[in-house]
Amino acid sequence: MLLALAADYDYVRAGNEADVETAVKGGPVLKGGVVLMGGGKDVVEAFAWMIERSGGGDFLVLRAAGTPAYNSFVLEQGKANSAATLILRTREASSDAFVLECVRQAEAIFIAGGDQWNYIRQWKDTPLAAALQERIERGVPIGGTSAGLAVLGELFFSAEHDTVTSAEALADPFDFKMTLGDGFLKLPHLENLITDSHFMARDREGRLVAFMARLNARGLGIDEATAVLLEPDGQSRVVGKNRAHFYLASGETAVCRAGQPLEMRGVQVLRVKAGERFDFASWTGTGELTTVGVKAGATIEGGSL
């Protein structure tokens, strides 16, 4: 095990302590792709998929708090050269030369759960964010779960003022807690998209629809113990135990004003279960198609309202 401790970060590495050779030198052939995971129990198949797409390279987990427990878990899922965790406690860590070199040497990158406000306030518009973007553009597969999922879409809920419930968001889509932003990362097929995790378990459909109304965006909610495996061409499949929910506001937003309950019509939802597929490029797929609307501060499924 390789261990590096500093005032602003911890780095713990398991597996081969030597960096694997680059694809240019005959090492891993990177295939790109994105893992969008809904939190709760980790989806084993998603990690195996990332390792395969990394060419068995160096797997890096990023987080702002927690432990390096992912290291041993990752190595159990496939033939990765190494598995390492960087715990970045300050914004200053996002400019550290050692941290940036770890990111630049990674062939797979996974953002763990936690508090997404830590990721936004400490990583956005830093050399770390630039290094992540460079790796994405080089074909490094990237993934995230829970808070890590929240920051993968072009648009995000930052949780700067803590979480927001569906009831709060629907009662006032401009509630103090409705802190929305953009511009952290740019991933193919995640443009104009906001994501949410722990979806049905924490009753988050209402707040996702409120996010969409505020941003004029598409939405993706993912259940716990479930992941979407997104290929570079936009094709994807759902794996795990539950469903992913793909939202498109095809109707009318009747009321979206500060201090007033949201009213919205004709939000199309495709509920895609494990084993089924979805095409991000055309926003179509297999699954259960329905319509959701909002009236009097509550979501109503079915019909055009």
N, C-alpha and C positions, 0 to 999 in steps of 0.2 A: 504494500500500500504506500502511495506517495501522499504526503501531507504538507500543505503550505498554509501557514497562518499569518495574517497581517491584521492591522488595526481595522481595516475596512472590509475584509473578506476572509472566508475560509475556503480552501480548495482541498478536496479529498479525492484521490484517484485509485481505482482498483483495476486489476488486469495488468496488461503490458504497460510498463512505465515509459517505454519509448514510443514516440509518436509514429503512427503508421505512415508509410510512404504515400505521397500524393498520387492521384489518378494519372497525372502526367508522367510519373516515374513507374507506372505499372501497378500501382496500388488500387484502392477502391474506385470503382466506377459509380459515380453518384447519379441517382435517378430522380432526385427531387421528391416532391409530394408533401402533403400536410396532414397531420393527425389533429382532429378536432374532437376533444374528449370532454364528456359532460360532468366529470367529477365523481366523487364516491369511489367505489372499488375500481382500481386500474384495470384496463382491458389488455390482457396479455397479448392478444393477436396484434394490437396496434404497435406494441413495442417490437415484436418480431418483424413486423412490416417495415418499421423504421430502420432496424438493423440491416435487413436485407437490402433496402434501398440505399443505405450508406456504404454498401460494399464491405461490410464487416469492419468499418473504421472506428474512430474514436467517438464515443457517445457522451455528450455533455448535457448535464441537467443544470438549469439556472433557477435560483430562488432567492428571496430576500430574507428568509428565516427558515428554521427547520433543521433537518439532519441530512446526512448523506445516505440515507437508507435506500434510495433508489439504485445506488451503485450495484449492490449484490443482486437486486431484483432484475436489473437490466441484463446483467451477465448471464442470468438463468434463462433468458428468452432467446438468445441467439449468439452467434460467434462474433461478438464485437471485440475489437482490439483492446479496448479499455472502456470503462464507464467512470465518469468523474462528475462531481457536484461542486459548483461554485455557489457559495452563499454570500451574496453581496449586500452588506448592511448599510451602505451609505451611497450617496450620489457620486462622491469622489472615487469610489471603486469603479465606476463606469468609465473612468479615464485612465485607469491603472494599466501600465504596459503589460504586466503579467496576465491580467484578466483578458485583455484584448488578444493576446497571443493564444490563450486557451481557446477563445472563440474561433479564431482564424484557423486553428488546427483541427477543429471538430468536424466530423463527417455526419453527425446527427445532433440536433439540438432540441431539447425538450424543456418547456417552461412549466414548473410545478405549480400546484395550487398554493393558496395563501391569501394575501390581500392585494388586489390589483392596483390599488392606489400606490403601494410601494413600488410597483413596477413602472407606473407612469411617472411618478414624481422623481424617481431615482434613475430611470433609464432613458426616458424620452428625450430626444434632441441631444444625445451624448455620443461620444465615440463608440460606446458599446452598441447603441442602436444602429449606428452606421456599419459596424462590423457584422452585426446580425443580418442586416440587409444585404451586405456583400456576400455572405455565405448563402443566403436564400437564392440570390441571383446566380451563384455558382452551382446550384443544384443540390445543395445540402437539404435533406428532409428536416422539417421542423414540426414541432407539435406542442400542444399545451392542454392542460386540464384545469377545470374550474377557473381560478383567477388567470391561469395561463391561457385558457381558451379566450377569456374576455378581451385580451389584448392582441389577438391574432387578426381579427377583422379590421378593415380600414377604419371603421367607426367603433367606439367603445364606450361603455359605462365605466367611469373611473372609480366610483365609490369613494370619492374624496371626502364626502360627509357621511360615510358609512353606507350600508345597504339601503335599498328602498323596496318596499313591498308593492305587490300589484295593486292593493287597495289604495295606497298613497299615490302611486303613479297615475292611476285612472281617475282619482278624485281631483288631481291637479297635475297635468303633465309638465308643469314648470315648477314643481315642488323643489324646495331647497336641496333635497337629496338627489335630484335628477341631474347629476353632473355628467355630461356627455362630451366626447371629444373625438379627435381624429389625428392622423399623421404620425403614429408610432412606427408601424411597419406597413409595407406594401407587398401583399402576397397575391399571386395570380388567382383570379376567380373569387377573391374575397372583397372586391371593390364594392363600395356602397352597401356594405353588409355589417350588421351588428349581431353579436352572438350572446347567448346566455346559457348557463349551465345549471345543474341540479334542477332540471326544468319542471317536470311534473311533481317531483317530490317536494319542492318548495313553492309550488303554485306561482310560477313566474310568467305564465302566458300573458297576463294583463300588463305587466310592466314591459315585456318585450314589445307588445303592440304599441304601448305609449312611447317607447324609444323610437320605434319606426315612424310614428306620427310626427314626433319632434324633428326627426332627421330626414324624413322622406326617403327612407331606406328599406332594404330587404332585411328579413330577420331569420335567424337560425337558433332554435332552442334544442339543446341536447340533454337527454335524460342521464341520470347517474348510471354508472357501469356500462356506458355506451360510447362508441366513438365513430366518427366519420373519417374514412380514409380517402383523401382527395388526391387524385392523380394530376400531373401537370397539364393534361388536356381537358380538365374539368370534370371528367368522369369520377364517380365516387361510389363507395358502398358503405353500408352501415354494419358495424360489428358490435358484439357485446350482448347485453341482455334486454335492452329496451328499445326506445325509438329516438329518431331525430325528427324535428318539426321545422319544415321550410315554409316561410311566410312571404307573401307578396301582396302589397297593398294595391289591389286592382280597382278598388272602388273609391268612395268619397270620404274625406275627412270633414265631417260637418262642423265639429267644434274642437279646436286645439288652441286654447288660450289660457293664460295665467289665471289661476284662481277659479277655474271652471272645470267641471267634470268633462273628460274626453268623450266625444261621440264620433264614431267611425263606422263605416260600412264596407262590406265586400272585401275583407282581407282573406285571400285564399291561403289555405294551409294544406300541405301535403305531409302526412304523418308516415314516416318511412321506418319500418321495423328492421331488426337485424336480419341480414341476408338479402335485403333489397337494395336497389341502386338509385342514384340521383345524379343528374347532369347539371353541374353548376353553370355551364355555358348557356344552356337553353332554359334553365330553371324548370326542368321537368324530370319526372322519375316515376318509379313504381311506388305504390302505397295507397293510403286512404286519403282521398281528397275531400276537403270540407271547406266551409266558409265561417269566418269568425267576425263578429262586430262588437262594438262597445256602445252601450246605452245606459244612461243614469249611473255611470261609474262602475259598470260591471260588464264582463265579456259574455256574449251570447253566441253559442255555436249553432251553425245551420241557418240557411235562409239568407236573404239579402238585407234584413232588418228594414 
